[in-house]
Amino acid sequence: MQYNQNMKKLKISRYQLKIRKRGQQGTSFRFVFISDLHNVVFGPENSGLMELVRRERPDAVLIGGDQIVAKPGYPLEPGLGTVKRLAEEFPVFYACGNHEYRLKLYPEEYGDAYDRLRDGLAKTKAVYLENQTASFWKDGNQVLIYGYEMDRAYYERFCRRELPLTELTKVFGTPPDDALSILLAHHPGYAATYDRFGADITLSGHYHGGVAGFGTRGLISPDFRLFPENCRGCYEKNGRYRIVSAGCGEHTIPVRIHNPRELVVLEISGGPEVNDGNEL
């Protein structure tokens, strides 16, 4: 199966967030968030994407899932190779999306693809999170990164069930007051539950910006909802933020209208003020 090696355009959306944590005032962090790459490459061996990340000089790279395409016969290497190259230069924390999850759920369809993915990741310095928490430190200040592996029931098409708060708290507990907390939750459709969980920042993707962009709405979501909300952008509530990336790639329907591929950069500083997190 061939994958696209033509140079594609990639927009950087930059968000400046002020988050005050006990004992961490004045601490600043810079993260690059990549979601829904789906094996798309920007130049040979993703050199274009790598150069954009290098320019940002992030403290760490956060990956929100769907680096690969879960279809029989599709290669793992484009997405997996990008993780490897990123992890050679930066700390990388990678939470699974529905495509990685699908490889694990259906070995009868995908054969040993999940094992090959995990074996490949084990040979990198990246931290892969399946309902796990990673700890990142800078200048003596802690960041907790929660990688949520959502059960397949919540990805069902044509049906949206309620996601109980306990689905998160039984795995991660409650975010503490003295560390910056980041939840990587691939599916953005459960915003109310993410807000109740209370991580300082929740990062999602999955919707690919809705194929066609109408502000923060899209034309259609992967679960076939028309004009879904929260397809991209930053949302603030009580000093906490949810950011939904339009994604770096696409699959099956490679169409984007008023909806550019997106690399997200988070610039986080401590302080008493909380701004609106609008895109610059």
C-alpha positions as CSV (number, residue, x, y, z in Angstrom):
1,M,0.0,0.0,0.0
2,Q,1.4,3.4,-1.0
3,Y,1.3,6.4,1.2
4,N,1.5,10.1,0.2
5,Q,5.0,11.5,0.1
6,N,4.1,14.8,-1.5
7,M,4.7,17.9,0.6
8,K,1.5,19.1,2.2
9,K,0.7,22.3,4.0
10,L,0.5,22.2,7.8
11,K,-0.8,25.1,9.9
12,I,0.5,25.9,13.4
13,S,-2.1,26.9,15.9
14,R,-0.5,28.5,18.9
15,Y,-2.3,28.8,22.3
16,Q,-1.0,30.8,25.2
17,L,-2.4,29.5,28.5
18,K,-1.9,30.8,32.0
19,I,-2.4,28.1,34.7
20,R,-1.6,28.7,38.3
21,K,-0.6,25.6,40.3
22,R,0.4,25.5,43.9
23,G,4.1,25.7,44.2
24,Q,4.7,26.2,40.5
25,Q,4.0,29.9,39.9
26,G,6.2,31.4,37.2
27,T,7.0,28.0,35.7
28,S,6.6,27.8,31.9
29,F,6.2,24.9,29.6
30,R,6.1,24.5,25.8
31,F,4.5,21.4,24.2
32,V,3.8,20.4,20.6
33,F,0.6,18.4,20.2
34,I,0.2,16.0,17.2
35,S,-3.0,14.2,16.5
36,D,-4.4,12.1,13.7
37,L,-1.3,11.9,11.5
38,H,-2.7,8.8,9.9
39,N,0.6,7.9,8.1
40,V,0.6,11.3,6.3
41,V,4.2,12.5,5.6
42,F,5.4,16.1,5.0
43,G,8.5,15.5,2.9
44,P,10.8,12.5,2.9
45,E,10.7,10.7,6.2
46,N,8.5,13.5,7.5
47,S,11.3,16.0,7.4
48,G,8.9,18.9,7.0
49,L,7.0,18.0,10.2
50,M,10.3,17.4,12.0
51,E,11.6,20.8,11.1
52,L,8.4,22.5,12.3
53,V,8.7,20.7,15.6
54,R,12.4,21.6,16.0
55,R,11.7,25.3,15.4
56,E,9.3,25.3,18.4
57,R,11.9,23.8,20.7
58,P,9.3,22.0,22.9
59,D,9.9,20.6,26.3
60,A,8.0,17.5,25.1
61,V,5.9,16.3,22.2
62,L,2.4,15.0,23.0
63,I,0.7,12.6,20.5
64,G,-3.1,12.2,20.8
65,G,-3.5,9.0,18.8
66,D,-4.1,7.7,15.3
67,Q,-0.6,8.0,14.1
68,I,-1.3,5.0,11.8
69,V,-4.3,3.8,9.7
70,A,-6.0,0.6,10.9
71,K,-6.8,-1.1,7.6
72,P,-5.6,-4.5,6.6
73,G,-2.5,-4.2,4.5
74,Y,-1.6,-0.6,5.5
75,P,1.9,0.0,6.7
76,L,2.8,1.0,10.2
77,E,6.1,2.6,9.3
78,P,5.1,6.1,8.3
79,G,3.5,6.9,11.6
80,L,5.7,4.7,13.7
81,G,8.9,6.0,12.0
82,T,7.8,9.6,12.8
83,V,7.4,8.7,16.5
84,K,10.9,7.1,16.5
85,R,12.5,10.2,14.9
86,L,10.7,12.6,17.3
87,A,11.7,10.5,20.3
88,E,15.4,10.7,19.3
89,E,15.2,14.5,19.9
90,F,12.4,15.2,22.4
91,P,10.5,13.5,25.2
92,V,7.5,11.9,23.5
93,F,4.2,10.8,25.2
94,Y,1.9,9.0,22.9
95,A,-1.7,8.0,23.9
96,C,-3.7,5.6,21.7
97,G,-6.5,6.6,19.4
98,N,-9.2,4.4,18.0
99,H,-7.0,3.2,15.2
100,E,-4.3,1.9,17.5
101,Y,-7.0,0.5,19.8
102,R,-8.6,-1.3,16.8
103,L,-5.4,-3.2,16.1
104,K,-5.5,-4.6,19.6
105,L,-9.2,-5.5,19.6
106,Y,-9.3,-7.3,16.3
107,P,-6.3,-9.5,15.7
108,E,-8.4,-11.8,13.5
109,E,-8.6,-8.8,11.1
110,Y,-5.2,-7.2,11.6
111,G,-3.0,-10.1,12.4
112,D,0.1,-9.2,14.4
113,A,-0.1,-5.5,13.6
114,Y,-0.7,-4.5,17.2
115,D,2.3,-6.6,18.4
116,R,4.4,-5.1,15.7
117,L,3.3,-1.6,16.7
118,R,4.2,-2.3,20.4
119,D,7.5,-3.9,19.5
120,G,8.4,-1.0,17.3
121,L,7.5,1.5,20.1
122,A,9.5,-0.5,22.6
123,K,12.6,0.2,20.5
124,T,12.1,4.0,20.8
125,K,12.3,6.3,23.7
126,A,8.6,7.3,23.4
127,V,6.3,6.6,26.3
128,Y,3.1,4.8,25.0
129,L,0.1,5.3,27.3
130,E,-2.9,2.9,27.4
131,N,-4.9,4.0,30.5
132,Q,-1.6,5.0,32.1
133,T,-0.1,8.1,33.7
134,A,3.4,9.4,32.9
135,S,5.3,12.0,34.9
136,F,7.3,14.7,33.2
137,W,9.6,17.1,35.2
138,K,11.1,20.5,34.3
139,D,13.1,22.6,36.8
140,G,11.7,20.6,39.7
141,N,8.1,21.0,38.6
142,Q,5.9,18.1,37.7
143,V,3.5,17.5,34.8
144,L,1.2,14.5,34.9
145,I,0.2,13.2,31.5
146,Y,-2.9,10.9,31.4
147,G,-3.3,8.7,28.3
148,Y,-6.9,7.6,28.1
149,E,-7.8,4.4,26.2
150,M,-11.5,4.8,25.6
151,D,-13.6,1.6,25.4
152,R,-14.9,0.8,22.0
153,A,-18.5,1.3,23.1
154,Y,-18.0,5.0,23.2
155,Y,-16.8,5.1,19.6
156,E,-20.0,3.5,18.2
157,R,-21.5,5.2,15.2
158,F,-25.0,6.6,15.2
159,C,-25.2,6.2,19.0
160,R,-23.7,8.5,21.7
161,R,-23.9,7.1,25.2
162,E,-22.9,8.9,28.4
163,L,-19.4,8.6,29.5
164,P,-19.4,8.2,33.3
165,L,-16.8,10.1,35.3
166,T,-15.8,6.9,36.9
167,E,-14.4,5.7,33.6
168,L,-11.6,8.2,34.1
169,T,-11.3,8.3,37.9
170,K,-11.0,4.5,38.4
171,V,-8.0,4.6,36.1
172,F,-6.3,7.9,37.0
173,G,-7.7,9.0,40.3
174,T,-8.3,12.8,40.7
175,P,-5.8,15.3,39.3
176,P,-3.8,16.9,42.1
177,D,-3.5,20.6,42.9
178,D,0.3,20.8,43.0
179,A,1.1,19.4,39.5
180,L,0.1,20.5,36.0
181,S,-2.2,17.8,34.6
182,I,-2.8,17.0,30.9
183,L,-5.4,14.5,29.7
184,L,-4.9,13.0,26.3
185,A,-8.4,11.8,25.3
186,H,-8.7,11.1,21.6
187,H,-12.5,11.5,21.2
188,P,-13.6,15.1,21.8
189,G,-17.3,14.2,22.0
190,Y,-17.3,13.7,25.8
191,A,-16.4,17.3,26.8
192,A,-18.7,17.4,29.9
193,T,-17.1,14.4,31.4
194,Y,-13.6,15.7,30.7
195,D,-14.5,19.0,32.3
196,R,-15.8,17.1,35.4
197,F,-12.6,15.1,35.6
198,G,-10.7,18.4,36.1
199,A,-7.4,18.1,34.3
200,D,-5.8,21.5,33.6
201,I,-5.7,20.7,29.9
202,T,-7.5,18.1,27.9
203,L,-6.2,17.4,24.4
204,S,-8.3,15.7,21.7
205,G,-8.5,15.1,18.0
206,H,-10.4,12.4,16.1
207,Y,-12.8,14.7,14.2
208,H,-10.3,15.8,11.6
209,G,-11.9,19.3,11.8
210,G,-15.1,17.8,10.5
211,V,-13.9,17.6,6.8
212,A,-15.2,21.1,6.1
213,G,-14.7,23.8,8.6
214,F,-17.4,26.3,9.8
215,G,-15.7,28.0,12.6
216,T,-15.4,25.5,15.5
217,R,-18.1,23.3,13.8
218,G,-17.5,20.8,11.0
219,L,-19.5,19.2,8.3
220,I,-19.5,15.6,9.6
221,S,-17.8,13.6,12.4
222,P,-16.3,10.1,12.2
223,D,-19.5,8.8,13.9
224,F,-21.6,10.4,11.1
225,R,-23.0,13.3,13.1
226,L,-23.8,16.3,10.9
227,F,-22.4,19.7,11.8
228,P,-20.8,18.5,15.0
229,E,-19.5,21.1,17.5
230,N,-16.1,21.3,19.0
231,C,-14.3,20.1,15.9
232,R,-11.3,22.3,16.5
233,G,-10.2,25.1,18.8
234,C,-9.7,26.0,22.4
235,Y,-12.4,26.1,25.1
236,E,-11.9,27.4,28.6
237,K,-14.0,26.7,31.7
238,N,-13.1,27.7,35.3
239,G,-9.5,28.1,34.4
240,R,-9.1,24.7,32.7
241,Y,-8.8,24.2,28.9
242,R,-9.9,21.7,26.3
243,I,-8.1,21.9,23.0
244,V,-9.3,19.9,19.9
245,S,-6.9,19.6,17.0
246,A,-8.1,19.4,13.4
247,G,-5.3,16.8,13.0
248,C,-2.2,16.6,10.8
249,G,-3.6,14.0,8.4
250,E,-6.6,12.1,7.1
251,H,-7.6,8.8,5.6
252,T,-10.3,7.2,3.4
253,I,-11.7,10.6,2.5
254,P,-8.7,12.9,2.0
255,V,-10.7,16.1,1.7
256,R,-10.3,19.3,3.7
257,I,-12.3,22.5,3.0
258,H,-11.6,25.6,5.0
259,N,-10.0,23.1,7.4
260,P,-6.2,23.0,7.2
261,R,-4.0,20.3,8.7
262,E,-3.0,21.5,12.1
263,L,0.0,21.3,14.4
264,V,-0.8,22.6,17.9
265,V,1.7,24.4,20.1
266,L,0.9,25.1,23.8
267,E,2.8,27.8,25.6
268,I,1.9,27.5,29.3
269,S,2.9,29.9,32.0
270,G,2.0,30.3,35.7
271,G,0.4,33.4,37.1
272,P,-2.8,34.7,38.7
273,E,-4.5,35.6,35.4
274,V,-6.4,33.2,33.1
275,N,-6.8,34.3,29.5
276,D,-9.2,32.9,26.9
277,G,-6.8,30.7,25.1
278,N,-7.7,32.0,21.7
279,E,-5.7,31.0,18.7
280,L,-3.1,33.5,17.7
